[in-house]
Structures are given as structure tokens and as C-alpha cells.
Amino acid sequence: MTEDIEVRLMGPEDEALILSPAEGLFDNPPDPEQTRAFLASALCEMVAARLGDRILSFASGTILLHPDKRPSMFINEVGTREDWQRHGLASRVTQALVDHARAVGCDGVWPGTEPDNTPARGRCRKLGAEERGFVGFAWDGAFDLD
């Protein structure tokens, strides 16, 4: 069954698919305005694993620009429906997003995760990422999930 799963970069034509009932995929229900803005932005990318008209897993990232450096990509989020976890989909979409970032000229790709997020840390190590210390600070609820 996993051979029928398509992993590909999402675009504006995928808005309805992202907005379709996605319980258990995103932290919150997708907002139509934010979804449109995300898909229209040249700096926002999403790779999804889909089976027919259902997204099973995704990885999203933002290309970061700096005046003194080449672009890099921050992986914003990786999500997989609970009934599809432990099938390697999160690794597939993450690797596809990393490959895409490299193809568009990003010099570095980096995610952040909580210290106790063992699956995310293991996935990144498995894909060849080097774990480094990181301290995050937040204003205005930036780390809140709601």
C-alpha cells in the first residue's frame, strides 16, 4: 500500500487538498487565508505524502534570506496522521524537503524541536543531520500550538 503513496512538492493548486478535513495532521485546522498565503509565497514550501485525495504526512519549511549569507531553510513542521505513523513517511517528506532546499540553492537546512521529542530527533539523526545545542526564545506566544 505504501507504494501507492505519492511524495511531492505542494503548490497553489493543492489548496483544496490542504483545506480538506485533515484531523490529526496539523496542530490546528488549516485557515483558508493562511493556506493561500503560504502556497503563494516563493519562500514557503511544503512536501506532502498523499494517498489519493488524502494527505498522510507533510513537512513544511521557510527559506530564510540574509544580506550576508546564502539562503537557508528552516523546517517549520513535520506532521503525520496517527494511523500512518511508524511507516517512514515523516522521513520521506523531510528528506524530500531537504533535497528541494538544496536544489533551489539553500546552503543549510535546519529544524528545531523540543528536547523530549524523541521521534523527531531520531528522524533527523537517521537522515544524517548533526544535532547541535540550541536555545529558543519566544515573544507573543510564538511557541504556543494554539
N, C-alpha and C positions, 0 to 999 in steps of 0.2 A: 504493500500500500504506500510506503514512503517513496517508491519510485514514481508515483503519480504526482508528487509534490513539486511545484514549480517555485524556484527561488529567483526573485528578480527585483530590480530597482523599481520603485513605485513612482508614478508621475501624476499630473493633474487629472488624467483620465481615470485614475483609481479612486477618486474622491468618494464615490458611492460605496465602493467596497470597504473603505476605511470607516465610513459612517454607518455601515450596516451593523446589525446587532453584534456587538463584539464583547459580550460579557466574558470576563476572565482574561482579557487580552491586555487592555490598557488599565492604568490606575483609575481613570475616570472615564465616563462616556465621552467619545470624541465630540468636539464642538465644531459645527459646520464652518463657522468663520475662521477658526484657528486651523482647521484642517486645510481649507482652501489656501490660507496664507502660507502654511508650511509647504504645501505641494507646489505653490507658485514661486517660492524663494529659490534662487540659484545657490544659496548657501545651506539649505536644509535638504537632507537626503534620508530616504527610508528604503530598506530592503525588506521584503516580506517573503515568507514561505506560505504558499497558498495551495489549497486543495479545492479545485473548482472555484466557487464564489465565496470561499471562507478563508480568512487569514488565520493561520495557525500559530505563527511566530513572526516577530519583526525585530529589527534593530534600526534605530534612528540616530542620526548624527548631524552635527552642525560644523560647517567649515569655518574656521577662525582665521581672520586676516590680521596681520600686524604690519606696521610700517617698516620694521627692520628684520622681518623673517619671512620665509616662505609660508604658505598656508599650511595649517594643520587641521585635523578633525577631532572634535570631541564627540565621543559616542554618548548620546543623551540617555538612551534607554534601550533595554532589550527585554522583550516580553514573549511569553509562550503560554498558550492556553493550558490549563492544568491537565487536561486529558491527553495532551501531546507532549508533556514534559518527559525528559529522560529518553528522547528519541534522536537527540543530536541536532534538533532544529535550531536552537539558540546558537550553537556553534556554527552551523551553516550560514545563518543570516549575519552573524557577527563577522565571520571570515569574508563573506561577500561584500559587506560594507567596508571592511579594511581594504580589500582588493580594489573596490571602487575609489576609495580615498586616494590610494596610491596612483591609480590610473588618471585621476584628474589633477595630479601634481601635489598632493599633500605630502609634506616631509615627515610628519609624525601623526600618529593616531593614538588617542588615549581615552579610556573610560575612567570613571570613578565609581566606587561602590562602598557600602558600609563594611566595617571590619568583620562583622559577623555573617556576611553574605558569602557563605562557603561555595555555593554553586557558581556564582559569578566569578569569584576569584579562581576557582578551579578551571572554569571555561577559558579565562584569559591566559592562564598558565599553559593549558593544553594547546592553545593556538599560538604559543610562542612569545607572549607578552612578558615583559620583565616587570615584576612587582616592585614598586618604589613607595617610600613613605609619602604621605600626602595629608595635609590638614585642610579641611574645608571650613569656610565661614559663610554665614548666610544673613542677608538682610530681608526684612519683609516676608518671612516665611518661605524663602527660596527652597528649603529642603522639605517643606510640608508636602504630602502627597495629595491633599485635597485642594 
